[in-house]
Amino acid sequence: MAVRSPKLDHPTKEFLAGLPPFAGLELDRIQWVGSENDAACALQTLLQASALGFDTETRPTFVAGDVRTGPDVIQLATADLAFCIPAEGAWTRQLLAPLLESDRILKVGFGVANDRRPIYGRYGIKLKGALDLAPVVRRLGYRQRVGLQAAVAVVLGRRLGKSKTTQLSNWSARPLKPSQLIYAANDAFASWSVFDGIQRLHPELLQSAIAHLVPSDRP
């Protein structure tokens, strides 16, 4: 199927408001990786996946000149589970390295390139097999870059709610609030869901995007 030339406008707020809500993960499907044992169990589960939804959260800065020191939380999601991983955990690198450096497991998300330097700077981990879904969704025919909320709307026909208060909350606080866990986990899970939707509806777009990953980052 030929890729359409860009001509569609970004979904409007009115269009998004008319969609049914995205059925995200509830707390019983979200795991906080708070110990070495949690990390070992998470790794066992995540290594079985061929693709993982990927995202990070960083404490926002509100003063000019302040340096963002994140990520504070790293999220990985499968078809039915999400793991929220504290950046400062003594076990965090041991969990992340086999997953993020894997040539077999595809990591999918939006703006994933922005996480390469922080992840490498903090852990010495090179993020490989990472696919930014924004340009993939845009190739459906959109004039502008398509973010996660818009992608959920145009690919899945659902409305992804995003609380600005939660988005701008303190992601370095421990423990995270339930609202923070749900927000963070579903960012990664929604990315996985968009990937799954494109895989079912427009597999040629994914095949092309994966083929154009640089060799060191190809899954």
N, C-alpha and C positions, 0 to 999 in steps of 0.2 A: 504494500500500500504506500502510495506516495505521501510524503510529508507535506502538509498544507503550508502555503506561504503565510507569514504573519499578517493577520488582519483583524483578529478578535481583540476586543477590549477586556481589560481586567474586570473580573466580576465585581459588581457594585455591592454596597452595603445592603441595599434593598433586595438584591438577588440572594445574597447570603442569608438574610433574615427569613426568607421564605422557604429555606431548605429544612428538612428534618435534621435533628441533631446527630452528630457523629457519636456512635456508641463506643466510647473509650473504655479503658480498663478501670475497674473499681479497685479499692485498696486490697482486696483479697487476692488480686492478681499482680500486685506490685510488691517487690521485695527490696527492702533496704539492706544493703550489704554492709553489715555492721561488725563483722568479725572475720577472723581467718577461716573459720568453718563455713560461714556464709559464702565467702569468696570461693572456697573449694567447690561447694554445691552449685554456685552460680556458673562457675567455669565448666563444670561437667555438663550442665544444661546448654549453655551457649555454644559450646564447641560442636554440638550436634546440628546447629543451624547452617544453612547455606547462605542466608542473608539476615542481617540484623539492622533494625532501625537504630539510628545513632544520633545523639544530641548531647549538648552540655549546657549547664547553667552557671552563670557567673554573677557574683554580687555586684550590683550596679554602683556606679560612682555618681555623685551629685555635685562635686566640687571641681571646678576647672583645675586641671593639672594633676589630679589624682590618677594613679596608674591602676588599671584593672589587673588583678593578680590571679585570675581564674585559670582554668575552670575550678569551680567549687564542687560541682556534682557532674558525673558522667552517667548518661543513661543509655542502656542497650535494651532492645525489645525484640521479641519473637512474635509468632502469630498469636500467642495468647498469654504472654508474660512480659513484664518489664522489670529491669533491675536498675536501681538508683545507687550509684557507687560514690562514696565520699572521696574527694580528691586526696585528702590527707591520710587515708588509711594506710597502715604499715603493709597491708596485703594488696593494695590497689595496683601497684605495678605488676605484681605477680599474676593478678587476674587479667589486666588489660593487655599485656604484651602478647600472649598467644592469640588473642582475638584481633587486635588492631593491626598486628604485623602479619596476619595470615593472608596468604595469597589465595586461599580457598574460600574464605568467608567474605562475602560482599557486605560492606557497611554503607547504608543508604540514609540520606538525610538532606537537609537544605542548608547551604552555606558551609558545607563540611571543610572547605579549604581554610576557613578561618580558624579551625581547631588544630591544624597541622603543627603550627609553630608552638602554641602553648603546650600541646601534648608532648612534643619532642623536648621542649625546654624543661618541662617538669619531670618527665620520666625517661627521656632518651628513647622514646618509642616512635618509630616511623609509621605513620598512618598509611597503610596500603589497602588496595582494593576498596577505596572510598569513592562512592558515586554520588555526586550532587544531582538531585532530582529536579532542581529548578529549571535548568536548560532543557531537560528531557520533556517536562510538562509544557514548556514554552513552545516546543516543536509541534504541539498540537495545533498551533496557529495563533498564539497570543503575541501582541505587540510588545508587551513589557515582561520583565522578569516576574515569575509567578512564585509566591511564597507558599508556606505550608498551608495556611488557611485557604487560600485560593485554590491550591492543588487538591485539597480534600473536597472542595466544592465541585471543581470541574471534572475530576477523575471519579470520585465516589458519590457525588450528588448529596453530600452531607455538609452540615455546618459545624465547624470546629470552634467551640467557645474558647476564648482566651481572656483571662482576667488580667487587666493591666496592673491591678494591685499585687497579685501574686507574681507576675512577671518581674516587677520591680522590687520584690521583697529581698530580704537578706539570705542569700543562698549559702553563706558560710555559717549560718546559725545551726546549732545542733541541740536537740533533734529538730529535723524539719517538721513543719506542720503537715497534717494530712492533706490540706489544700495544695501545698507545695509538691508533695509526693505525686499527687494525681496530675497536677499540671506538668511536672517534669517527665513523668513516665509516659504520658499521652502525647507529648511532643515526639518522643522516639517511636511510640506505637503508631501514631498517625503517619509518620514517615514510612514505616514498614507497610502500612495499609495502602498508602498511595503507590508504593513500589509493587505490591501485590496486584493492585488494580490495573496498573500499566502493563504488568506482565500478562494479565488475562486479556486485556482489551487491545493493547498496542505493543505486542512483543517485539515488533521490528524496531521500535524506538529504543528499547532497552538493549537489544542486541547491538545496535549501532553505537550507542553511548558506551557500552562496555568495551567494544572493539577499539574505541578511541581513547581509552584510558592509557596513560603512559605506561610503558612496559613494567616498570618497577611497582606500579600501583594496580596492575591488572589482576583481577581475582582468578 
